[in-house]
Amino acid sequence: MLINRHKEGTEYIDLTLISPVRQPNGEISHYLAIKEDITEPKIIEEENRNLAFSDPLTIKASLPASPFQQIIF
C-alpha cells in the first residue's frame, strides 16, 4: 500500500500490483502495474476497528478484558 496523490492534490491510499512482462525468450520487456484506490475500504476498516474497541455512550476505549478481569465471583 502506498499513499499517493491525485492530479488535483488530494491524497489516497493506493494498492499497486507490479508484474514483469516477458518476451517469448524470457527477457523482461516492460512492467505492468495495476493500481486500485482503496481509500474508502481502509476508512471503513478503521471506523469498524474504532467501534469494536470503544463505547459510543461514554466515548472511552473499551479494550478486551484481561483473563483476570473475566473471572466472575
Backbone bond lengths (Angstrom), bond angles and torsions (degrees), N, CA, C in turn:
res aa  C-N    CA-C-N  psi(-1)  N-CA   C-N-CA  omega(-1)  CA-C   N-CA-C  phi
1 M - - - 1.438 - - 1.527 108.70 -
2 L 1.289 113.85 142.13 1.454 121.37 178.23 1.516 109.06 -131.27
3 I 1.303 116.32 154.30 1.453 119.71 168.35 1.509 105.95 -98.43
4 N 1.323 116.37 119.66 1.449 122.71 -175.60 1.521 108.70 -117.65
5 R 1.315 116.48 179.11 1.454 120.68 -177.80 1.518 109.42 -134.73
6 H 1.347 115.87 131.90 1.458 121.07 174.56 1.530 109.49 -70.41
7 K 1.323 116.80 164.73 1.463 120.94 179.67 1.519 112.36 -57.25
8 E 1.351 116.68 -33.85 1.465 119.33 -179.09 1.528 112.11 -80.62
9 G 1.345 117.34 -4.09 1.456 120.80 173.55 1.512 116.46 107.12
10 T 1.336 118.87 -9.81 1.457 119.71 -179.86 1.529 110.04 -76.29
11 E 1.327 115.02 141.69 1.460 120.17 -179.85 1.526 110.41 -87.39
12 Y 1.331 115.15 151.60 1.459 121.01 176.33 1.519 108.92 -149.24
13 I 1.337 115.30 157.73 1.461 120.87 177.74 1.519 107.54 -89.54
14 D 1.316 115.40 128.18 1.452 123.32 -170.45 1.526 109.72 -119.12
15 L 1.322 116.60 124.39 1.462 121.43 171.81 1.522 106.37 -99.31
16 T 1.316 117.46 119.12 1.462 122.06 -175.83 1.523 110.30 -120.51
17 L 1.319 116.34 129.16 1.459 123.03 173.39 1.526 107.15 -112.43
18 I 1.333 117.22 126.01 1.467 121.69 -178.23 1.521 108.28 -121.09
19 S 1.338 115.90 128.57 1.465 121.49 179.49 1.515 109.91 -132.33
20 P 1.345 116.99 143.67 1.456 119.66 176.31 1.533 110.67 -76.26
21 V 1.315 116.21 145.50 1.466 121.82 174.08 1.521 105.93 -106.93
22 R 1.324 116.36 122.13 1.467 120.97 -174.36 1.528 111.47 -106.79
23 Q 1.298 115.11 147.46 1.453 123.01 173.03 1.530 108.50 -78.91
24 P 1.327 119.05 165.68 1.474 120.57 179.54 1.531 113.75 -54.79
25 N 1.328 117.45 -27.56 1.468 120.09 179.93 1.536 111.66 -83.59
26 G 1.338 118.69 1.29 1.461 122.30 178.09 1.511 114.56 94.51
27 E 1.337 117.20 -8.43 1.459 120.90 -179.15 1.531 110.00 -73.50
28 I 1.333 115.79 137.37 1.466 120.31 177.22 1.521 108.39 -76.40
29 S 1.337 116.14 122.10 1.460 119.55 -179.55 1.532 111.60 -97.23
30 H 1.328 116.92 -32.63 1.460 120.89 177.22 1.528 108.48 -167.31
31 Y 1.311 116.36 -179.05 1.455 122.35 -179.70 1.520 109.61 -120.09
32 L 1.323 114.77 147.86 1.456 121.43 178.13 1.524 107.54 -114.55
33 A 1.327 116.38 126.25 1.462 121.17 178.19 1.524 109.37 -113.87
34 I 1.307 115.41 132.73 1.463 121.57 174.37 1.521 106.03 -115.27
35 K 1.332 115.56 121.04 1.460 121.18 -176.63 1.515 109.94 -114.94
36 E 1.331 114.97 144.70 1.457 120.41 178.52 1.521 108.61 -139.69
37 D 1.318 116.56 131.95 1.456 122.52 176.10 1.524 107.21 -80.46
38 I 1.333 116.69 112.00 1.468 120.88 -178.76 1.526 111.27 -112.01
39 T 1.312 117.04 25.84 1.459 120.93 -178.50 1.519 111.69 -60.36
40 E 1.316 118.09 -50.82 1.464 121.55 -176.02 1.526 111.85 -61.89
41 P 1.343 119.88 -47.98 1.468 118.41 177.55 1.529 112.81 -61.03
42 K 1.335 118.15 -35.16 1.463 120.91 179.00 1.523 110.84 -68.34
43 I 1.329 117.72 -37.80 1.467 121.27 177.60 1.526 109.52 -64.72
44 I 1.328 116.94 -44.99 1.464 121.29 178.85 1.526 110.49 -62.75
45 E 1.327 117.32 -41.58 1.462 121.72 178.33 1.532 110.39 -60.42
46 E 1.304 117.28 -44.45 1.460 121.38 179.78 1.530 110.96 -65.52
47 E 1.343 117.62 -41.50 1.461 121.03 177.51 1.527 110.85 -62.38
48 N 1.321 117.43 -42.13 1.465 121.39 178.36 1.523 111.04 -64.33
49 R 1.326 116.88 -40.37 1.459 120.79 178.11 1.535 109.85 -63.00
50 N 1.334 116.73 -42.56 1.462 120.11 178.95 1.524 111.32 -65.31
51 L 1.324 117.39 -39.61 1.464 120.45 178.50 1.529 111.63 -66.25
52 A 1.317 116.42 -36.04 1.464 120.53 -178.05 1.522 111.84 -67.26
53 F 1.328 118.02 -29.06 1.455 121.58 -175.46 1.523 113.14 -117.23
54 S 1.325 117.39 25.85 1.466 119.29 176.27 1.521 109.28 -141.42
55 D 1.308 114.51 158.78 1.456 121.91 178.64 1.519 107.35 -104.18
56 P 1.347 119.18 111.63 1.457 120.76 -175.54 1.529 113.68 -64.26
57 L 1.337 118.02 -21.57 1.464 120.26 179.92 1.524 111.88 -77.28
58 T 1.315 116.42 -41.26 1.467 119.27 -177.47 1.525 112.31 -103.88
59 I 1.313 116.46 -9.49 1.462 123.57 -177.85 1.529 110.88 53.83
60 K 1.323 115.06 41.35 1.458 121.27 175.69 1.527 108.32 -114.72
61 A 1.297 114.81 151.85 1.455 119.03 175.65 1.519 108.64 -69.20
62 S 1.302 116.22 134.55 1.457 120.88 176.68 1.514 107.79 -125.52
63 L 1.304 115.31 84.51 1.450 121.08 -178.86 1.522 109.69 -71.64
64 P 1.314 117.13 155.66 1.461 118.97 178.44 1.526 110.40 -55.96
65 A 1.321 116.49 141.10 1.460 121.24 -178.46 1.514 110.43 -67.04
66 S 1.319 114.74 146.80 1.459 119.29 175.54 1.521 107.65 -73.52
67 P 1.331 118.03 164.37 1.473 119.95 179.34 1.533 112.19 -57.53
68 F 1.337 116.95 -31.90 1.459 120.22 -179.45 1.522 111.99 -70.32
69 Q 1.341 116.76 -31.30 1.461 120.83 -179.78 1.526 111.46 -80.25
70 Q 1.306 118.54 -14.06 1.453 121.65 -177.65 1.523 112.19 -87.50
71 I 1.320 117.82 -7.10 1.460 120.81 179.98 1.518 108.38 -72.64
72 I 1.324 115.74 126.88 1.462 121.43 -179.93 1.511 108.52 -105.39
73 F 1.314 116.54 126.70 1.474 121.39 179.76 1.490 110.19 -94.21
